[in-house]
């Protein structure tokens, strides 16, 4: 029997309470209030704005370094400091290092686009919670623990969304107190799910939003927050690194940001490549911490929090269409991340404000047609966000031929005696288990023993993310039994060595070729990073949202 969904109406629905979605809702309310005050003869009847968030609170699923360029926040809230915006500190000193196994070599010159002297060090989870409070003070409704499961498309247009059912058991049975999700009718859906969201994926399949000739690129960022002894850092110290522990053929790097004199955000970014099974984001972070430079900061400290997320990094040319019939894309969902600056929060806020200005005009003119929503793309083309992303349009692709050529192309000069450029290996050279590089990687991983003080297992780190899910619910990671028996058990084993064991930073996937089925899933471990949906070489894993309220519960990430 088909589930009957209660239907409610809203004017604008915002899928995702991140910086983009909340900024869009806030700015739209600001524009309406300002207009109604100054133009009473053309009053806009107060619209119903509804923000939906799958986490237990806004900010609970947000993770970033995070350095904030305050340019767009100042436009949204010129008095953001007076409003209690949770800024940890400003950037006081910054360095970029090339790491070898034991040493660190400074980059002698840092071009202007890479500098962070005007940036603020923040916790994005705290920032998201603060933005929610600003929205609610303006009368905007934010529904947390509510996952948007699918768009409703009628006559070629998004007309509504459906939210998650509550209280469904693993086998689809209804538990006591079960409640079906809502169908929320809307004039426009604003999609701000972050990287590789499930609603975006469904819209892309229906409307072909992604450019045909440019593939999107993703990375996986894995992060820890530490309390460290006094004297190791000073608030505002910012370090970025290239090199160790990655081979030169793999894109990625590390960061260390001093939030206070005794707390640091550190993490590691690894490219999420479906054809490279030796990329293990969690292991890369643990190896990164073993570098003497990083160890000298952390030793004697304690882990406070852990998390992971994917990053949309393809840049300007890989951006999807920003609008479609009945919807707008904002923030990272729209590809608005500048990997050259390692920043996206200010672009998320900017895109939200541009979307709000488009929606304000739509409300004023009572025109929510695709032609009316197209104005969002025009506004973006005239914006500072467009100028910034266009200027950095070739940055990430410059590293497709390896680290050293990428550094040169990016204008980051590096001279290390005896260091030779290493080309990326071809897929044929790195696909098969049995080649030297792959076997070496597996041996290193098998021999690695986390010490529980500086380095941690996936399960220990996962505990620090406060991840929890309702155990008795349908698995949100969709893999068909036929694919498990044919691909996981045979083809993937032979061609890739079952890389899901490595690329998932939460230990969701376990392989045992002596068991049937060979793949064991631990969906309750899921950090919602979506690496599996991206890095799976066969595309047989589909990430969908679990029951709302599940997942990590970040407080300081």
Secondary structure, 3 states (H helix, E strand, C coil): CCCCCEEEECCEEEECCCHHHHHHHHHHHHHHHHHHHHCHHHCCCCCCEEEECCCCCCCCCCCCCCEEECHHHHHHCCCCCCCCCCEEEECCEEEEEEECCCCEEECCCCCHHHCCCCEEEECHHHHHHHHHHHHHHCCCEEECCCCEEEEEEECCEEEEEEECCEEECCCCCEEEEEECCEEEECCEEEECCCCCCHHHHHHHHHHCCCCCCCCCCEEEEEEEEEECCCCCCCCCEEEEEEECCCCCCCCEEEEEEEEECCEEEEEEEEECCCCCCCCCHHHHHHHHHCCHHHHHHHCCCEEEEEEEEEEECCCHHHCCCCEECCEEECHHHHCCCECCCCECHHHHHHHHHHHHHHHHHHHHHCCCCHHHHCHHHHHHHCCHHHHHHHHCCCCHHHHCCCHHHHHHHCCCCCCCCCCCCCCCCCHHHHCCCCCHHHHHHHHHHHHCCCCCCCCCCHHHHHHCCCCECCCCCCCCEECCHHHHHHHHHHHHHHHCCCCHHHHCCCCCEEECCCCCCCEEECHHHCCCCCHHHHHCCCCCCEECCCCCCCECCCCCC
